[in-house]
Amino acid sequence: MSLSEKQRRHLRKLAHDLKPLVIIGQAGLTENVVTEIDSTLAHHELIKVRLNAGDKSAKQAMIDEILQQTGADWVLSIGHICAIYRPAEKPKIELPK
């Protein structure tokens, strides 16, 4: 699923007040962390993840890997925080058309 710019703006507004639900530590993006992100997405749909990566390219590579393994869409990245979205089977968040 690819988000339109209007949908991404809507999700950014919703993500603004969220706290990071998953924190990726020094061990990096392990299988357990990906499983935790996947289950958290299934429950919340829109989450923030804190990435403890060194440089910008390492953070982007980690975000790309998360998106690929979970089937989620990128919403925003600010500093060490990124927000991702994946609709649930019964979506709670209604996206604009």
C-alpha positions in Angstrom: 0.0 0.0 0.0 1.3 3.4 -0.9 0.1 6.5 1.0 -0.9 9.6 -0.8 0.5 12.9 0.4 -2.9 13.9 1.9 -3.0 10.6 3.8 0.6 11.0 5.0 -0.2 14.6 6.3 -3.2 13.2 8.2 -1.1 10.5 9.8 1.7 13.0 10.7 -0.9 15.0 12.7 -2.1 11.8 14.5 1.5 10.7 15.2 2.6 14.1 16.6 1.5 13.3 20.2 2.5 9.6 20.2 5.4 8.3 22.2 7.8 5.7 20.8 6.4 2.2 21.5 9.5 0.3 20.2 13.1 1.3 20.9 15.9 -0.3 18.9 18.9 -0.5 21.1 22.6 -1.2 20.5 22.0 -4.8 19.3 20.3 -3.2 16.2 17.4 -4.6 14.2 17.1 -8.2 15.5 14.4 -10.7 14.6 12.8 -10.2 18.0 12.6 -6.4 17.4 11.0 -6.9 14.0 8.5 -9.3 15.6 7.7 -6.7 18.3 7.2 -4.0 15.7 4.9 -6.3 13.7 2.7 -7.1 16.7 2.6 -3.5 17.8 1.6 -2.4 14.3 -1.2 -5.0 14.3 -2.6 -3.5 17.5 -2.0 0.2 17.0 -1.7 0.7 13.2 0.4 3.9 13.7 3.5 3.8 15.8 6.7 5.6 16.5 10.0 3.8 16.7 13.2 5.1 18.3 16.3 4.2 16.3 19.6 4.2 18.1 21.7 4.2 14.9 24.9 6.2 14.4 24.6 8.2 11.2 21.8 9.2 8.8 22.5 6.5 6.3 22.4 3.7 9.0 19.1 5.1 10.2 17.6 5.1 6.7 18.8 1.6 6.1 17.2 0.5 9.3 13.9 2.2 8.4 14.0 0.6 4.9 14.5 -2.8 6.5 11.7 -2.3 9.0 9.3 -1.3 6.2 10.3 -4.2 4.0 9.9 -6.8 6.8 6.6 -5.5 8.2 4.9 -4.3 5.1 4.4 -0.9 6.7 4.5 2.6 5.1 6.8 5.4 6.2 5.0 8.4 7.7 7.8 10.7 9.1 11.3 10.8 10.4 12.6 13.4 12.8 16.0 12.8 14.5 16.1 9.3 15.9 12.4 8.8 15.7 10.3 7.5 12.8 6.6 6.9 12.5 5.2 4.0 10.5 1.7 2.9 9.5 0.1 -0.3 8.5 -3.7 -0.7 8.4 -5.1 -3.4 10.7 -7.6 -6.1 9.5 -10.3 -3.9 10.9 -8.8 -0.4 10.6 -9.3 2.0 13.5 -7.8 5.0 11.6 -9.8 6.3 8.8 -7.7 7.8 6.0 -8.9 10.6 3.8 -9.4 9.7 0.1 
